C-alpha cells in the first residue's frame, strides 16, 4: 500500500530540511520516492501541519531491577494515575514510574517512537529486556553498565593486554544484547563496598588501585576502537555535589579527545559560590562542551513536583536517602558488579537548591551552541517524568513563558544563575535535532530520526500550535513503521517495537578466561548469563535490529 502525506511542513535536520512544504510517501513501512504515475492507496492531507520523524529519547530509565523496585516501593505513585483497559490498550498505573505498557503508551501519545534504557546491569539484563519487551509500541535498547564490575577492574589492576579488555567490552555487549556501554560513578560503586564514601577522578580505588580516569579513558578508547557508534555514556564522579563542576571539567579534559557522552550533565554543573555554597557553574560547563567537539551530553532537566530517583550510583544515592520524600528508600548491591539506589524525591519551586537546579538545566540548554551534541532529557524519572517534555520544550522555545515561570520560583536562587539574562529561543528545527536527528546519529540508528528515502516510516504530525506545550503534548498523528497508531493524542492501534543492539567483533578466546571466572565467583554459569536472540524475539512478539558498527560501515 502506498500512503501519501500531502502538504506538510517538514523539519528533517538530518537531510537539511527546515520547514519546507513537501509530500511524504510511505510503502511497506519505509519512506519511498514513488514513480510519477504510482497509484496512491491512501492520502492524508496535512497542510499547515508540522512533520517530524518520531521522537527518540536517548536516556530514560524504563526497564530493569531499579524500576521494578520503584514501582513496588511507591504505590502512592499509582493513586489517581490508573488507566483503564480499552479495546486497544492494556490497563496500567503510574506517573513518575509508569508501568511498562503505560510507559510505551505515554511515549507514543507524545509522538515518540523510541526510548533507551541507559543503565542495564549485565547480571540483570534478562529481566531488563523482559520489561522493555512489555513497553508497548516504541523501539528500545539498553546500555550495559561497566566500570565497577569485578572482572573489568581485575583486568585494569592486572594491566591485561588492551585487546583482552576490548574483547570483554564487546563480549558483554553481545551477552546482554546492548547497543552501548555506560559507566556510573566509575569505580565508585565498587569502592562503596570497600567503605569508601567518595572517589574523585584521580583518586585510587582502595582495593584495585585504579582511578576513575583510568576507567573512563580505557572504556572510551575501547568502544572507539571497536567501532561502537555511541561513545562511552558517562555518569561521572561527584554527582550532585557543590563544586562537582571541577570534576566535570577535568573529565572533559581527561578524555584526551576521545568521543565521550556526559549524561544528565545538569547534576554535574554545580559551583560553590554564595552563602549556601551552592551556585550555577553552567557557563563553565557549556564553554567546555562548546570548545570540545568530541563531547556530547544530555541535560537531565529538573522539573518541579514528585518523582523518584533511581540510579546505579549506590554511593551517591546512599547520601541522598536523607532527603527521601516520602521517607523510604532502597540501596543494594547486585553480584558485586554494580549497585542500585531508589530514593523518592519531591522537587519544590520554592526550595533554593531545587530552583537553582531547574535554572542550571535551562542555562545549559541555552548556552550550549550545538544542538547536535545536546539532547533533551530529564533523566527520567530522576529529574522528573518524561511526560514533562512538552512543558520543557515550551520553556526552551518561549522566552516570555520562561520568564513568567522564573518569577514564581525561589528568587534567591536566581542570584547565582545567569538564566534571567538569556534570551535564546529554540526553533522547531533545533527541537527536531535535539529530540530526533541528534539522538539517532549519536546512537547509530541509521534509518531512524530522519525522513529521507529509505528511512523507517516513524513519523509524527503536529498541529502548528503557538502554545508549544500543547502542540508537543498531543500530536495529531503518529505513524510507527508506516502504520497510523495515534490520532489526536489517542492510541488507535498497539504494536510491538523492536530492540536495537550493536555487535562489535571480538576474539572469542576471552570466553576461556571468563568461564573460569564465572565458575569461581558468579552465581550463574556463563552459558546462562548470555541472552539468546530467541529470548528477545519471543516467537515473533519482538524483533532485533542490529545497528552497524563504524568498522562495518567502513
C-alpha positions as CSV (number, residue, x, y, z in Angstrom):
1,X,0.0,0.0,0.0
2,X,1.3,3.4,-1.0
3,X,0.4,6.2,1.5
4,X,0.8,9.9,0.9
5,X,1.1,12.7,3.5
6,X,0.3,15.8,1.5
7,X,1.4,19.3,2.0
8,X,3.1,19.1,5.4
9,X,5.8,21.5,6.7
10,X,8.8,19.2,7.1
11,X,11.5,19.5,9.7
12,X,14.2,17.0,8.9
13,X,17.6,18.2,10.1
14,X,19.4,15.0,9.1
15,X,18.6,16.0,5.5
16,X,18.9,19.7,5.9
17,X,15.1,20.3,5.5
18,X,13.9,23.3,7.6
19,X,10.2,23.9,7.4
20,X,9.8,23.2,3.7
21,X,6.4,22.2,2.3
22,X,6.8,18.7,0.9
23,X,4.9,15.4,0.5
24,X,5.9,12.2,2.1
25,X,5.3,8.8,0.7
26,X,5.2,5.5,2.7
27,X,5.3,2.0,1.4
28,X,6.0,-1.3,3.3
29,X,6.9,0.6,6.4
30,X,9.5,2.8,4.7
31,X,9.7,6.3,3.2
32,X,9.9,6.0,-0.5
33,X,10.2,8.0,-3.7
34,X,7.4,6.6,-5.9
35,X,7.2,6.7,-9.7
36,X,5.4,9.7,-11.0
37,X,2.3,7.7,-12.1
38,X,2.2,5.5,-9.0
39,X,-1.3,4.8,-7.6
40,X,-1.9,6.4,-4.1
41,X,-3.8,4.0,-2.0
42,X,-4.5,6.3,0.9
43,X,-3.8,10.1,1.3
44,X,-3.7,12.2,4.5
45,X,-4.0,15.9,3.8
46,X,-1.6,17.5,6.4
47,X,-1.5,21.1,5.1
48,X,-0.2,23.5,7.7
49,X,0.9,20.7,10.0
50,X,4.4,20.3,11.3
51,X,6.0,16.9,10.3
52,X,9.0,15.4,12.1
53,X,10.4,12.0,12.5
54,X,9.3,10.0,15.5
55,X,10.9,11.2,18.8
56,X,13.9,9.4,20.3
57,X,14.7,9.5,24.0
58,X,18.4,8.5,24.4
59,X,18.3,8.3,28.2
60,X,15.2,7.1,30.1
61,X,15.1,4.6,32.9
62,X,12.1,2.5,31.9
63,X,13.4,-1.1,32.5
64,X,15.4,-3.2,34.9
65,X,15.6,-4.0,38.5
66,X,15.7,-0.5,39.9
67,X,12.4,0.4,38.1
68,X,10.8,-2.8,39.5
69,X,11.8,-1.8,43.0
70,X,10.5,1.8,42.5
71,X,7.1,0.6,41.2
72,X,6.7,-1.7,44.2
73,X,8.0,0.8,46.7
74,X,5.7,3.7,45.7
75,X,2.1,2.5,45.5
76,X,1.2,6.1,46.1
77,X,2.5,6.9,42.6
78,X,-0.3,4.8,41.3
79,X,-3.2,6.7,43.1
80,X,-5.0,8.9,40.7
81,X,-2.9,7.6,37.8
82,X,-4.9,4.5,37.0
83,X,-5.5,3.8,33.3
84,X,-8.4,1.6,32.3
85,X,-8.1,-1.1,29.7
86,X,-9.5,-0.2,26.3
87,X,-10.2,-2.1,23.2
88,X,-6.6,-1.3,22.1
89,X,-4.6,-0.7,25.2
90,X,-3.9,-2.6,28.5
91,X,-4.6,-1.3,31.9
92,X,-1.8,0.5,33.8
93,X,-0.8,2.8,36.5
94,X,1.8,5.4,37.5
95,X,3.0,8.9,37.0
96,X,6.7,9.2,37.9
97,X,7.2,5.5,37.4
98,X,4.6,4.3,35.0
99,X,4.1,0.6,34.5
100,X,5.8,-1.0,31.5
101,X,3.0,-0.9,28.9
102,X,1.8,2.5,30.2
103,X,5.3,4.0,29.6
104,X,5.1,2.9,26.0
105,X,1.6,4.4,25.5
106,X,2.6,7.7,27.1
107,X,5.7,8.0,24.8
108,X,3.6,7.2,21.7
109,X,0.9,9.7,22.7
110,X,3.7,12.4,22.8
111,X,4.9,11.4,19.3
112,X,7.9,9.4,20.4
113,X,8.8,6.1,18.8
114,X,12.0,5.0,20.6
115,X,13.5,5.2,24.1
116,X,16.7,3.8,25.5
117,X,17.3,2.4,29.0
118,X,20.8,3.8,29.9
119,X,21.8,1.6,32.9
120,X,21.4,-2.1,32.4
121,X,23.3,-4.2,34.9
122,X,24.7,-7.1,32.9
123,X,23.7,-9.6,35.6
124,X,20.2,-8.2,35.4
125,X,20.0,-7.9,31.6
126,X,17.5,-10.7,31.1
127,X,14.9,-9.1,33.4
128,X,15.6,-5.6,31.9
129,X,14.9,-6.9,28.4
130,X,11.7,-8.6,29.6
131,X,10.4,-5.3,30.9
132,X,11.5,-3.5,27.8
133,X,9.6,-6.1,25.7
134,X,6.5,-5.2,27.7
135,X,7.0,-1.5,27.0
136,X,4.4,-1.1,24.2
137,X,4.8,0.4,20.8
138,X,8.2,2.1,21.0
139,X,11.5,0.7,19.9
140,X,14.0,0.4,22.7
141,X,17.6,-0.6,23.5
142,X,19.8,-0.7,26.6
143,X,23.3,0.4,27.7
144,X,25.3,-2.2,29.5
145,X,26.9,-0.9,32.7
146,X,30.7,-1.4,33.1
147,X,33.3,0.3,35.2
148,X,32.6,-1.1,38.6
149,X,32.4,-4.8,37.9
150,X,35.0,-7.1,39.4
151,X,36.2,-8.7,36.1
152,X,36.9,-5.4,34.4
153,X,38.6,-3.9,37.4
154,X,40.8,-7.0,37.7
155,X,41.8,-6.6,34.1
156,X,42.8,-3.0,34.7
157,X,44.6,-3.7,38.0
158,X,46.4,-6.6,36.4
159,X,47.4,-4.5,33.4
160,X,46.0,-7.0,31.0
161,X,46.6,-6.5,27.3
162,X,44.3,-3.9,25.9
163,X,43.0,-6.3,23.3
164,X,41.6,-8.5,26.0
165,X,39.9,-5.6,27.6
166,X,38.3,-4.7,24.3
167,X,37.2,-8.3,23.9
168,X,35.5,-8.2,27.3
169,X,33.7,-5.0,26.4
170,X,32.4,-6.5,23.2
171,X,31.5,-9.8,24.8
172,X,29.5,-8.0,27.4
173,X,27.6,-6.1,24.7
174,X,26.8,-9.4,22.9
175,X,25.9,-11.3,26.1
176,X,23.5,-8.5,27.3
177,X,22.0,-7.6,23.9
178,X,23.2,-3.9,24.4
179,X,23.6,-1.1,22.0
180,X,26.0,0.9,24.0
181,X,28.1,1.0,27.3
182,X,27.6,3.2,30.3
183,X,29.8,3.9,33.2
184,X,28.2,5.0,36.5
185,X,30.4,6.8,39.1
186,X,33.4,5.0,37.5
187,X,34.8,2.6,40.1
188,X,32.8,4.3,42.8
189,X,30.1,1.7,43.1
190,X,32.7,-0.9,43.8
191,X,34.7,1.4,46.1
192,X,31.5,2.0,48.2
193,X,31.5,-1.7,49.0
194,X,35.0,-1.3,50.4
195,X,33.7,1.5,52.7
196,X,35.0,4.4,50.5
197,X,32.4,7.2,50.6
198,X,33.8,9.2,47.7
199,X,36.0,8.6,44.7
200,X,37.3,11.6,42.7
201,X,38.6,11.4,39.2
202,X,42.2,10.8,40.2
203,X,41.6,9.1,43.5
204,X,42.7,5.4,43.7
205,X,40.2,2.6,44.4
206,X,41.2,1.3,47.9
207,X,41.4,-2.3,46.7
208,X,42.1,-2.3,42.9
209,X,44.4,0.7,42.9
210,X,42.8,2.1,39.7
211,X,41.3,5.6,39.2
212,X,38.1,6.7,37.6
213,X,40.2,8.4,35.0
214,X,41.8,5.0,34.1
215,X,38.3,3.5,33.8
216,X,36.8,6.3,31.6
217,X,39.8,6.5,29.2
218,X,40.0,2.7,28.8
219,X,36.3,2.3,28.0
220,X,36.3,5.4,25.7
221,X,39.3,4.1,23.8
222,X,37.9,0.5,23.7
223,X,34.5,1.5,22.3
224,X,36.1,3.8,19.8
225,X,38.4,1.1,18.5
226,X,35.5,-1.5,18.5
227,X,33.5,0.9,16.3
228,X,30.6,1.2,18.6
229,X,28.8,4.4,17.4
230,X,27.6,5.8,20.7
231,X,30.6,6.9,22.8
232,X,31.0,5.9,26.4
233,X,28.0,7.1,28.2
234,X,29.4,8.7,31.4
235,X,27.6,9.3,34.7
236,X,30.7,10.9,36.3
237,X,32.1,11.2,39.7
238,X,30.7,13.5,42.3
239,X,27.1,13.7,41.0
240,X,25.1,16.4,42.8
241,X,28.0,17.8,44.8
242,X,28.6,21.5,45.1
243,X,31.9,22.1,43.4
244,X,31.5,18.9,41.3
245,X,32.0,21.1,38.2
246,X,35.7,20.8,38.7
247,X,35.5,17.1,38.2
248,X,33.3,17.6,35.2
249,X,35.7,19.9,33.5
250,X,38.6,17.6,34.4
251,X,36.7,14.6,32.9
252,X,36.2,16.5,29.6
253,X,39.9,17.5,29.5
254,X,41.0,14.0,30.6
255,X,39.2,12.3,27.7
256,X,42.2,13.2,25.5
257,X,40.0,14.0,22.5
258,X,38.3,10.6,22.6
259,X,34.5,10.7,22.0
260,X,32.5,10.8,25.2
261,X,28.9,11.4,26.2
262,X,28.2,13.2,29.5
263,X,24.8,12.2,30.8
264,X,22.4,14.3,33.0
265,X,25.1,17.0,32.9
266,X,22.9,19.3,35.0
267,X,23.7,17.3,38.1
268,X,27.4,17.8,37.4
269,X,27.4,21.6,36.9
270,X,27.3,22.9,40.5
271,X,29.7,25.5,41.9
272,X,30.3,26.7,45.5
273,X,29.6,30.5,45.4
274,X,27.4,32.3,47.9
275,X,26.3,31.9,51.4
276,X,24.7,28.5,50.6
277,X,28.0,27.4,49.0
278,X,25.8,26.2,46.0
279,X,25.7,28.0,42.7
280,X,25.4,27.5,39.0
281,X,28.5,26.5,37.0
282,X,26.6,26.0,33.8
283,X,28.5,28.7,31.9
284,X,31.9,27.0,32.5
285,X,30.5,23.6,31.5
286,X,28.8,25.0,28.4
287,X,32.0,26.6,27.3
288,X,33.9,23.3,27.8
289,X,31.3,21.5,25.7
290,X,31.3,24.2,23.0
291,X,35.1,24.1,22.6
292,X,35.4,20.3,22.7
293,X,33.7,18.7,19.7
294,X,34.4,15.2,21.0
295,X,31.9,15.8,23.8
296,X,28.1,15.3,23.6
297,X,25.7,15.4,26.5
298,X,22.1,15.3,27.7
299,X,20.8,17.6,30.3
300,X,18.8,15.7,32.9
301,X,16.5,18.7,33.5
302,X,14.9,19.0,36.9
303,X,11.1,19.6,36.8
304,X,9.1,20.6,39.9
305,X,7.0,18.0,41.6
306,X,7.0,14.5,43.0
307,X,9.3,11.9,41.3
308,X,11.6,9.1,42.2
309,X,15.4,9.0,41.8
310,X,16.6,5.6,40.6
311,X,20.3,5.1,39.8
312,X,23.1,2.6,39.7
313,X,25.2,5.1,41.7
314,X,24.7,3.5,45.2
315,X,27.4,5.7,46.6
316,X,25.6,8.9,45.9
317,X,22.1,7.5,46.4
318,X,23.1,6.5,50.0
319,X,23.8,10.1,50.7
320,X,20.5,11.2,49.1
321,X,18.5,9.0,51.4
322,X,18.5,11.8,54.0
323,X,16.3,13.8,51.5
324,X,13.9,11.0,50.7
325,X,10.3,12.0,50.3
326,X,8.3,10.0,51.3
327,X,10.8,8.7,53.9
328,X,11.7,5.3,52.4
329,X,14.5,4.1,50.2
330,X,16.4,1.1,48.9
331,X,20.1,0.8,48.3
332,X,21.5,-2.5,47.3
333,X,24.3,-4.4,45.7
334,X,24.0,-7.0,42.9
335,X,26.5,-9.7,42.2
336,X,29.4,-7.4,43.1
337,X,29.0,-6.0,39.6
338,X,27.2,-2.7,40.5
339,X,24.7,-1.2,42.8
340,X,21.2,0.2,42.8
341,X,19.7,3.1,44.8
342,X,16.0,4.0,44.7
343,X,15.1,7.2,46.6
344,X,11.7,9.0,46.1
345,X,12.1,12.8,45.9
346,X,10.0,15.9,45.5
347,X,11.4,19.0,43.7
348,X,10.0,22.2,45.1
349,X,10.0,25.5,43.2
350,X,10.4,27.5,46.5
351,X,13.5,25.5,47.5
352,X,16.7,27.4,46.9
353,X,18.5,24.2,45.8
354,X,15.8,22.8,43.6
355,X,15.1,26.1,42.0
356,X,18.7,26.5,41.2
357,X,18.9,23.0,39.8
358,X,16.0,23.9,37.5
359,X,17.7,27.1,36.4
360,X,21.0,25.3,35.8
361,X,19.4,22.8,33.4
362,X,17.8,25.6,31.4
363,X,21.1,27.5,31.3
364,X,22.9,24.5,29.8
365,X,20.2,24.2,27.1
366,X,20.5,27.9,26.3
367,X,24.3,28.2,26.5
368,X,25.5,25.1,24.6
369,X,25.6,26.1,21.0
370,X,25.4,22.9,19.0
371,X,22.0,21.0,19.4
372,X,23.5,18.0,17.5
373,X,25.6,17.3,20.7
374,X,22.9,18.2,23.2
375,X,19.8,16.0,23.9
376,X,16.5,16.8,25.7
377,X,16.2,14.6,28.7
378,X,15.0,14.7,32.4
379,X,17.0,11.6,33.2
380,X,13.5,10.0,33.7
381,X,12.5,9.7,36.4
382,X,15.4,11.3,38.3
383,X,14.8,14.9,37.3
384,X,11.2,14.4,36.5
385,X,8.9,12.1,34.4
386,X,9.4,12.1,30.6
387,X,5.8,13.3,30.3
388,X,7.2,16.7,31.3
389,X,8.9,17.1,27.9
390,X,6.2,19.2,26.3
391,X,6.4,21.7,29.1
392,X,10.2,21.7,28.9
393,X,10.1,22.3,25.2
394,X,7.8,25.4,25.7
395,X,10.3,26.7,28.3
396,X,13.0,26.5,25.6
397,X,11.0,27.9,22.7
398,X,9.1,30.7,24.5
399,X,11.2,33.3,26.3
400,X,8.2,35.1,27.7
401,X,6.7,31.9,29.2
402,X,10.1,31.1,30.6
403,X,10.3,34.5,32.3
404,X,6.8,34.1,33.7
405,X,7.7,30.7,35.3
406,X,11.0,32.1,36.5
407,X,9.2,34.8,38.5
408,X,7.3,32.1,40.5
409,X,10.3,30.2,41.9
410,X,12.8,30.9,44.7
411,X,14.2,34.3,43.7
412,X,17.4,34.0,45.8
413,X,18.5,31.1,43.7
414,X,18.4,33.2,40.6
415,X,21.2,35.4,42.0
416,X,23.6,32.5,41.4
417,X,22.4,31.8,37.8
418,X,22.6,33.6,34.5
419,X,19.2,32.4,33.4
420,X,17.5,35.7,33.6
421,X,20.0,37.2,31.1
422,X,19.5,34.6,28.4
423,X,17.2,35.5,25.5
424,X,17.7,32.5,23.3
425,X,14.6,30.7,22.0
426,X,14.8,27.3,20.3
427,X,13.4,26.9,16.8
428,X,11.4,23.9,15.6
429,X,14.4,22.9,13.6
430,X,16.6,22.8,16.7
431,X,13.9,20.9,18.7
432,X,13.8,18.3,15.9
433,X,17.6,18.0,16.1
434,X,17.6,17.5,19.9
435,X,14.7,15.1,20.0
436,X,15.1,13.2,16.7
437,X,18.1,13.6,14.4
438,X,20.8,14.1,17.1
439,X,20.0,11.1,19.3
440,X,19.6,8.9,16.2
441,X,23.0,10.0,14.9
442,X,24.6,9.5,18.3
443,X,23.2,6.0,18.8
444,X,23.9,4.9,15.2
445,X,20.3,4.4,14.2
446,X,20.9,4.7,10.5
447,X,17.3,4.5,9.4
448,X,15.6,6.4,12.3
449,X,15.4,10.1,13.3
450,X,15.0,11.3,9.7
451,X,12.5,11.5,6.8
452,X,14.8,10.6,3.9
453,X,14.1,7.9,1.4
454,X,14.7,4.5,2.9
455,X,14.1,5.7,6.5
456,X,11.7,3.7,8.7
457,X,8.4,5.5,8.5
458,X,8.2,6.6,12.1
459,X,6.5,10.0,11.6
460,X,4.9,12.5,13.9
461,X,2.3,15.0,12.7
462,X,1.7,18.0,14.9
463,X,-0.7,20.9,14.8
464,X,1.4,24.1,14.5
465,X,0.0,25.5,17.8
466,X,1.7,28.6,19.1
467,X,1.4,27.0,22.5
468,X,4.3,24.6,22.0
469,X,3.5,22.7,25.2
470,X,0.0,21.8,23.9
471,X,1.5,21.1,20.4
472,X,4.1,18.6,21.6
473,X,1.8,17.0,24.2
474,X,-0.8,15.9,21.7
475,X,0.3,15.1,18.2
476,X,-2.4,14.8,15.6
477,X,-1.0,11.6,14.2
478,X,1.8,9.2,14.8
479,X,2.9,6.6,12.3
480,X,5.0,3.6,13.5
481,X,6.6,1.6,10.7
482,X,4.2,3.2,8.4
483,X,1.1,2.3,10.4
484,X,-1.1,5.0,11.9
485,X,-1.2,4.2,15.6
486,X,-2.0,7.5,17.3
487,X,-4.7,10.1,16.3
488,X,-5.3,13.3,18.2
489,X,-3.1,12.1,21.1
490,X,-5.0,8.8,21.5
491,X,-3.7,5.3,20.6
492,X,-5.8,3.6,18.0
493,X,-3.5,0.6,17.4
494,X,-1.0,-1.1,19.6
495,X,2.1,-2.7,18.1
496,X,5.4,-4.1,19.4
497,X,8.6,-2.1,18.9
498,X,12.0,-3.6,18.0
499,X,15.1,-3.9,20.2
500,X,18.2,-2.2,18.8
501,X,21.6,-3.8,19.5
502,X,25.2,-3.3,18.4
503,X,27.6,-6.3,17.9
504,X,31.2,-5.3,17.6
505,X,33.6,-8.1,16.6
506,X,35.8,-9.7,19.3
507,X,38.1,-12.7,19.9
508,X,36.0,-15.5,21.4
509,X,39.1,-16.7,23.2
510,X,38.1,-14.3,26.0
511,X,35.5,-16.8,26.9
512,X,38.0,-19.3,28.3
513,X,39.1,-16.8,30.9
514,X,35.5,-15.7,31.5
515,X,34.3,-19.3,32.1
516,X,36.9,-19.8,34.8
517,X,35.9,-16.6,36.4
518,X,32.1,-17.4,36.3
519,X,32.8,-20.9,37.7
520,X,34.8,-19.5,40.6
521,X,32.9,-16.3,41.5
522,X,29.4,-15.9,40.0
523,X,26.1,-17.4,41.0
524,X,25.2,-18.2,37.3
525,X,27.1,-20.1,34.7
526,X,28.5,-18.2,31.8
527,X,26.2,-20.0,29.3
528,X,23.1,-19.0,31.3
529,X,24.4,-15.4,31.6
530,X,24.1,-14.8,27.9
531,X,20.7,-13.7,26.4
532,X,19.8,-15.5,23.2
533,X,18.2,-13.8,20.2
534,X,15.2,-16.0,20.8
535,X,14.6,-14.5,24.2
536,X,14.3,-11.1,22.5
537,X,12.3,-12.1,19.5
538,X,9.9,-14.3,21.6
539,X,8.3,-16.3,18.7
540,X,7.7,-13.1,16.7
541,X,6.4,-10.9,19.6
542,X,9.6,-8.9,19.4
543,X,12.3,-8.3,16.9
544,X,16.0,-7.4,16.8
545,X,17.7,-4.7,14.7
546,X,21.5,-4.9,14.6
547,X,22.9,-1.5,14.0
548,X,26.2,-1.4,12.2
549,X,29.4,-0.5,14.0
550,X,31.7,2.0,12.4
551,X,34.1,-0.8,11.3
552,X,31.3,-2.5,9.4
553,X,30.1,0.8,7.8
554,X,33.7,1.4,6.6
